[in-house]
Amino acid sequence: MRIKEHPILELAEKPPIPFYFNGKLLYGIEGDTIASALHANGIKKLSESIHLKRPRGFYCAIGNCASCNMVVDGEPNVRTCITPLKEGMRVENQQGKGRIHAK
């Protein structure tokens, strides 16, 4: 899910960054946001609507909406589209307005 070759741009190799999503070890790369690292790992559902439980993914990608809110290192309502990925982060799906999603 990550572009590795481009006809115009030079894409430098970047070091991997380990993090956890719902308890599973995944890897992003330096410069990723949490949401872009999840997307590169094939995870497109970032949250779900509160009432109808419909899946939500990237929408605005600039932190204006709440479609990408997740629990990060125990803190609810983190906008993952603008939050830089850091080594060892624990990212979890969120229910409603801030509870960790039951596994």
C-alpha positions, 0 to 999 in steps of 0.5 A: 500500500506504499508507493516505492517507485515514482517516475519523477520523485526520488523516494529515499529509504527511511527507517522503520518505526514499530508501533502497536495497533489493537495489540498487533505489532506493525511498522510505519516509516519515519515521517508517517502520521499514525493514519498513514502508517495504518493505511500503508499496512492495509488498515483503512477503517479508522473509526465508526459512526457513533449511532449507526456503526458505519466504518470511517476512514480518511476524510479531511486528513487535516484534523478538522473532522473526527473520522480518524479519532483513536485512543493513542497511548491511553489518550482518547480522541487523538486525530491520527491523520495529523499525529506523527507516528512514534516508536512504541505507540499503542494505537487502539480503535475507539468506541463512541466518544472515547472508550477503547473498542472491545476486542 
